[in-house]
């Protein structure tokens, strides 16, 4: 039996949310992995920026900006989001800003890969 699109809206959950029945240790491991991923992404951004400065390569600059926007800014936005956790409008704004930053960062990386050197 096919479901109508209106009835599916109530059953769809956001992709980034963890189910409430996930054990605490899984959340801790997941958050630790996110912290390591953010650190590595910012390290890549720093190395790409050094490559830009050393070789005056515009693609490396866009790769550095892309990694900083894709990994760095969403991670930095977690702090204010946790501070304003009881304000749904502020949390929504931080989530949209973080996702927008990720999209723009990936666009910068894609542009750098397609750019003539």
ABEGO torsion letter per residue (X at the ends): XBBBAAAAAAABBBAABBBAABBAAAAAAAAAAAAAAAAAAAAAAAAAAAAAAAAGBAAAAAAAAAAAAAAAAAAAAAAAAAAAAABAAAAAAAAAAAAAAAAAAAAAAAAAAABBX
